[in-house]
Amino acid sequence: MKKSVLTRYRVMAYVTAVLLILLTIGVIGKRLLDMDGFDGFVSVIGIAHGWLYLLYLIFAFDLGSKAKMPLGRLAWVLLAGTVPTAAFFVERKVTREVTPLVSDDPAPKTAAA
């Protein structure tokens, strides 16, 4: 598996997690604390998180299929973007498990006869 597959998954995991934390803070400020000014913030962050979560799903599924993850683990990786801070922990665990499968060499060289 190429290193870029793991790298793009890691980047999207962090982006998704940070946006979800910001969205959670915004919703708490808007709904529970009834603070003015959070309407636009929640709308923008919510839309950004929604679209980037779709990209996260694509990259996580690609990584899981190339790493031959069991379906239960793959489902947890895919759902980690919906639980605040879960993506940070899942990303670290997945990175440790997948790193030995990563190769920097784009194509294996064959010996000439």
C-alpha positions, 0 to 999 in steps of 0.5 A: 500500500502506498504511503499517500493512502495513509497520509490522506486518511490521517489528514481527513481524520484530523480535519473531520475531528476538529470540525466536529469539535467546533460544531459541538461547541457551536451547537452548545453555544447556540442551543444550551447557552442561547448565545447570539451569533452562533447561527452562522457559525453552526451553519458554516461549520456544519456544512463543511463538516458534512462535506468533508466527512464524505471525503473522510468516508471515501479515504477511510474505506480506501485505506480499510479495503487496502489494509484488508480490515475486518468489517467491524473495525472498518465500521468503527473507523468510518463512524469515528468521524461522527463522535467528537474526539473519537477520530483522534484515537481511532486514527492513532490506532489505525496508523500503528496497525497499518504502518507496517503495510506501507511501502515507499516504493511505488512499484516492486522491482523484478529481477531480470533474467 
